[in-house]
Amino acid sequence: MPPRFRLPGLSWLALLLAVPAAAQQPATVQQPAADADDRYRPNYWRDYRLELDYHPIGPVLRKGQLEFSNLIPMHPSGFRADAYNLFIGPTYGLGRGWQVTAGLTTAERLGPGGEAVFYGGGLQKQFVHETKSRPALSLSGYGMAGPHGHHTGTVALSGSKRVFGGDGRRFATFIHGGAKFEAFGSDDYGDGTGIRPYAGATFAFSRRMFLSGEFSPAQPWEQTDMYSIRATYLFRRRIGISGGIRNNGFRTLPFVSLAF
């Protein structure tokens, strides 16, 4: 039999996060001075609800910003489940284009076995800031660990660009895209690796209404393509409700959740 692909969870995280550190050029990202272009406002991400359910986007938080949201969505690659439930994951801006996150994800196993709990952490480094002619680009990595020796790791190159609206207008359109490398080792499911592209979009209709969607072709261990369509309405500036339909690579299910 070929050797099994196994790395401890912390070793995974160290390996993955060494990639952006090694690839980094200067330590400081050049930031344009703030002007009429609202891309440089500290609350730019929050005001337009720039996030996807399964994949990271290009921009990161500014230094000192803390958001209780999954800006680096973490799910256990290779674990066959009805759905992945991402609990609130604190994300903190370290400055110089860096942000760090930690999170907890549950998954209801397909077939017998019940619910499994996975924990993990990750980093993201933005090395290009968005301007009117170029997208925001970043590199991220995270590792997760769960029951039965299930260890996963993911590295993603992400880009985001506003293509319409913004700068005080009520309506704005953003496109997102990139590529992800995923790997896992498990007592139950063996080992696997795969690399796939992904694409997404965010539509801000007003300060209260938003729509987002994303798509990624199935990895070798997944049964179907991964996608999500989410609509969000805010009752207050930072409190609202979200709902839609999504497929985690195995099952398609509707969902409803609070939005913060």
C-alpha positions in Angstrom: 0.0 0.0 0.0 1.3 3.5 -0.7 2.2 5.6 2.4 -0.7 7.4 4.0 -0.8 11.2 3.8 -0.8 12.4 7.4 0.3 15.6 9.1 -0.7 16.9 12.5 -3.0 19.8 12.5 -0.4 22.3 13.8 2.1 21.1 11.3 -0.4 21.6 8.5 -1.0 25.2 9.6 2.7 25.9 9.9 3.3 24.5 6.4 0.5 26.4 4.8 1.2 29.7 6.4 4.9 29.4 5.4 3.8 29.8 1.8 2.7 33.4 2.0 5.6 34.3 4.3 8.1 32.9 1.8 6.4 34.5 -1.2 6.2 38.0 0.5 8.2 40.7 -1.1 8.3 44.0 0.9 6.8 43.8 4.4 4.7 46.9 3.9 1.9 47.2 1.4 1.7 50.6 -0.2 -1.7 52.1 0.5 -2.9 55.0 -1.6 -4.0 58.1 0.3 -7.7 58.4 1.1 -9.6 60.5 -1.4 -13.1 60.5 -3.0 -12.7 56.8 -3.8 -14.4 55.0 -0.9 -12.2 51.9 -1.4 -9.9 53.3 1.3 -12.4 53.9 4.0 -11.9 51.6 7.1 -15.6 50.3 6.8 -15.4 49.6 3.1 -15.7 45.8 3.6 -18.6 46.1 6.2 -20.7 48.6 4.2 -20.8 46.4 1.1 -21.0 43.0 2.9 -18.0 41.7 1.0 -17.8 38.1 2.0 -18.5 34.6 0.5 -19.8 31.5 2.3 -17.0 29.1 1.3 -14.1 31.2 -0.1 -12.0 34.2 1.0 -12.0 37.5 -0.9 -9.2 39.9 -1.9 -9.3 42.7 0.7 -8.4 42.3 4.4 -9.3 44.3 7.6 -7.3 47.4 8.5 -5.0 47.4 11.5 -6.9 47.1 14.8 -10.2 46.2 13.2 -12.1 43.2 14.7 -15.0 41.5 13.0 -17.0 38.5 14.3 -17.5 37.1 10.9 -15.9 34.3 8.7 -13.8 36.4 6.4 -11.6 33.4 5.9 -14.3 30.7 5.7 -12.9 27.4 7.1 -14.4 24.0 6.3 -13.0 20.5 6.7 -11.9 19.3 3.3 -12.7 15.7 2.5 -15.3 15.3 5.3 -18.5 14.0 3.7 -21.3 16.0 5.3 -24.9 17.3 4.7 -23.7 20.8 5.5 -20.9 22.7 7.1 -22.0 25.1 9.9 -19.5 27.9 10.4 -19.9 29.5 13.8 -18.9 33.2 14.3 -15.2 33.3 13.7 -13.3 36.4 15.0 -11.0 38.0 12.4 -8.5 40.7 13.4 -6.5 43.1 11.3 -2.8 43.0 12.2 -1.7 45.8 9.8 0.6 45.8 6.8 -2.0 43.7 4.9 -2.2 40.9 7.4 -5.3 39.5 9.2 -5.7 36.5 11.5 -8.7 34.3 12.3 -9.8 31.4 14.4 -13.0 29.4 14.1 -15.2 26.4 14.9 -17.1 24.4 12.3 -19.6 21.6 12.8 -20.6 19.0 10.1 -23.3 16.4 10.1 -21.7 13.3 8.6 -23.4 11.6 5.7 -24.6 8.2 6.9 -24.0 7.0 10.5 -21.6 8.9 12.8 -23.5 12.0 13.8 -22.1 15.5 14.1 -18.4 16.3 14.1 -16.7 19.4 15.5 -13.6 20.9 13.8 -11.4 23.7 15.0 -8.8 25.7 13.2 -7.0 29.0 12.5 -5.6 30.9 9.6 -3.8 33.9 8.2 -4.3 36.1 5.1 -1.9 38.5 3.5 -3.0 41.2 1.0 -0.2 42.2 -1.3 -2.1 44.3 -3.8 -4.6 47.0 -2.9 -7.6 47.7 -5.2 -7.6 50.7 -7.4 -9.7 51.8 -10.3 -7.6 49.7 -12.7 -6.5 46.7 -10.6 -8.1 44.2 -8.2 -7.3 43.6 -4.5 -5.1 40.4 -4.3 -4.3 38.3 -1.3 -2.9 34.9 -0.3 -4.4 33.0 2.6 -3.9 29.7 4.4 -5.7 27.8 7.2 -5.6 24.4 8.9 -8.3 22.4 10.8 -8.5 19.3 13.0 -11.3 17.1 14.0 -12.3 13.6 15.1 -10.8 10.3 13.9 -7.5 12.0 12.9 -9.1 14.2 10.3 -6.7 17.0 9.5 -7.1 19.5 6.6 -5.2 22.4 5.1 -6.1 25.0 2.4 -4.2 27.7 0.6 -6.0 30.2 -1.6 -5.1 33.0 -4.0 -8.0 35.5 -4.0 -8.9 38.6 -6.0 -11.8 41.1 -5.7 -12.7 44.1 -7.9 -15.5 46.6 -7.9 -16.9 46.9 -11.4 -19.8 49.2 -11.0 -21.2 51.8 -8.5 -19.8 52.8 -5.2 -18.4 56.2 -4.2 -21.6 57.2 -2.5 -24.0 55.5 -4.9 -26.6 53.1 -3.5 -25.8 50.3 -5.9 -22.4 48.5 -6.3 -21.3 45.3 -8.0 -18.1 43.4 -7.1 -16.6 40.3 -8.7 -14.4 37.8 -6.8 -12.2 34.9 -8.0 -9.2 32.8 -7.4 -7.8 29.3 -6.9 -7.6 27.0 -3.9 -5.4 24.0 -3.0 -7.0 21.6 -0.5 -5.5 18.6 1.2 -6.7 16.2 4.0 -5.7 13.1 5.9 -8.2 11.0 7.8 -8.7 7.6 9.4 -12.2 7.4 7.9 -11.7 8.9 4.4 -8.1 8.3 3.6 -6.1 11.1 2.0 -6.6 13.5 -0.8 -5.4 16.6 -2.6 -7.0 18.9 -5.2 -6.8 22.3 -6.8 -9.8 24.1 -8.2 -10.7 27.7 -9.3 -13.6 29.6 -7.8 -15.7 32.7 -8.8 -18.2 34.9 -7.0 -20.0 38.2 -7.0 -21.6 40.6 -4.5 -24.4 43.0 -5.3 -25.2 45.9 -2.9 -28.6 47.3 -3.8 -28.8 49.7 -0.9 -27.3 50.1 2.6 -29.7 47.4 3.8 -30.1 44.9 0.9 -27.4 42.6 -0.5 -27.0 39.5 -2.7 -24.0 37.3 -3.1 -23.2 34.1 -5.0 -20.2 31.8 -5.6 -19.3 28.7 -7.5 -16.4 26.2 -7.6 -16.1 22.9 -9.5 -16.1 19.7 -7.4 -12.8 18.4 -5.9 -12.0 14.7 -6.6 -13.6 13.6 -3.3 -16.8 15.8 -3.7 -20.0 14.5 -5.3 -21.2 17.8 -6.7 -20.0 21.3 -7.5 -19.9 23.7 -4.6 -22.0 26.9 -4.7 -24.0 29.3 -2.6 -26.6 32.1 -3.2 -27.3 34.3 -0.3 -29.6 37.3 0.2 -29.2 39.6 3.2 -31.5 42.3 4.7 -30.3 44.5 7.6 -32.9 45.8 10.0 -30.2 48.0 11.6 -26.8 49.0 10.4 -25.2 45.7 11.5 -28.1 43.4 12.4 -30.3 41.6 10.0 -31.2 38.2 8.4 -29.7 36.1 5.6 -31.1 33.2 3.7 -30.7 31.3 0.5 -29.5 28.0 -0.9 -26.1 26.4 -0.9 -24.2 23.1 -1.8 -21.1 22.1 0.2 -20.0 19.6 -2.4 -22.3 16.8 -1.2 -25.8 18.1 -0.5 -27.9 21.1 -1.5 -29.9 22.7 1.3 -31.7 26.0 2.1 -30.6 28.1 5.0 -31.6 31.0 7.2 -29.4 32.8 9.7 -28.8 36.0 11.5 -26.5 38.6 9.9 -24.1 40.7 11.9 
